[in-house]
Amino acid sequence: MLQVIGIPDTDALFDEIPPHLRVAGLDGIPETMSEMEVSQLMHRRAAENKQAVCFIGAGAYEHHIPAAVWQLATRGEYYTAYTPYQAEASQGTLQLTYEYQSMMTALTDMDVSNASLYDGASALAEAMLMAVRANRKSKSRRILMPRTVHPAYRKTADTIVSGQNIELVEVEYDRNTGTVQLDAIQQAAGQDATAVVIQQPSFFGTLEDVDAITDWAHRNNMLVIAITNPLTITVLKPPGQWGSQGADIACGDGQPLGAPLSSGGPYFGFLCSTQALVRQMPGRIVGRTIDVDGNEGFVLTLQAREQHIRRSKATSNICTNQGLVVTASTIHMAIMGPQGLENSAAACHANTRELVAQLSTIPGVSQAFSSPMFHEAVLTLDRPADEVLSALAEYNILGGYDLGAEYPELGHAILVCATELRTEEEITAYRSALQTVLEQEQETRQKEIA
């Protein structure tokens, strides 16, 4: 290829990149491997996985996925497709995206949805960039960010938007309820802020007062960015109904909709908004129309992509959609239907309540917050969480997420979750194992003291 275009080597191909921006070397990159070697390596690593019982949530959830979902999604028509542009996009691909967008707007009660983003964290960053572009009443580029928002979302968003001079203003949460109190947010009253972010349920699983916060934000000329779990809003109030006007932008991760945990991905981010902000939305929007012969067809109605439409003036430069996972999620939602999704969410809530109720009867274990919770909850322990979780792993139980690194003020705390897959026997086994672990550690400490 270099010979055809008349360039001597790869370095010459990229000579327009200034030398000070180039990486000196790639020392951390291993030697190349053949397809056979890669396959053998991945099979060895997969064999190391254990079929442990999972009580970890924290943004990645183990749900039931009907067998038909990935049987269909891995057909060649879907599996090998990437992100075709208008000229190459088949009617099937366009219709599927249209159906996905219709389902997401119905779930969130928002006006429009794009074709998806990388994951929930980058979707939050894109929502912030949308808000800064759209809120002409604000010049500050400051966004109120509660600490009850997922830590990984906050870190990822800051990495993406900080280079564009957007400031994330941290808002503390109430230690008793685990929620953001309106008076904490009201400290920004009278100051110029572009938007406020609300996660519902919060990272702790607690329920924020989204109505009061949304109305307050709008009274103070701020946009509202909602982060939601797409499964939980089948039973909780969707972002489009928050307060008197609804949230302005809704985002999150679509992983709970038919995507397996798969050792860390891939996931996909969803992004919805009001009609007023549609021109600020990154990515692509598919619409339904009628051709000259009167036949129904699907087209790319709006494209704000960077590669071929607006280039440097585009709304985003990382708006590639996760087409395959979106395909699976669309099939998943179609198979489950509204009632099926609602039943799954209700079962998750019931199982988590049962898990918390049983674990809280163990001496040394208590629920951290007093407010209502959904899907997951924070428990405090009377000894280091990492030691307890490691001991539980010996019982083939993934007991929760250690909050010590991100929330040291909570002490020895873990975030636990029980989806609809967890059985009564598994919950009882967790309680028994945790009690044994705590009692053994107590005996060990007493012997050490003696």
Buried (B, 14 or more C-beta within 10 A) or exposed (E): EEEEEEBEEEEEEEEEEEEEEEEEEEEEEEEEEEEEEEEEEEEEEEEEEEEBBBBBBBBBBBBEBBEEBBEBBEEEEBEEBEBEEEEEBEEEBBBBBBBBBBBBBBBBBBBBBBBBBBBBBBBBBBBBBBBBEBBEEBEBBBBBBBBBBBBBBBEBBBEBBEEEEBBBBEBBBBEEBBBBBEEBBEEBEEEBBBBBBBBBBBBBBBBBBBEBBBBBBBEBEBBBBBBBBBBBBBBBBBBBBBBEBBBBBBBBBBBBBBBEBEEEBEBBBBBBBBEEBBEBBBBBBBEBEEEEEEEEEBBBBBBBBBEEBEEEEBBBEEBBBBBBBBBBBBBBBBBBEEEBBBBBBEBBBEBBBBBBEBBEEBEBBBBBBEBEBBBBBBBBBBBBBEBBBEBBBEBEBBBBBBBBEBBEEBBBBBBBBBBBBBEEEBBEBBBBBBBBBBEEBBEEEEEEEE
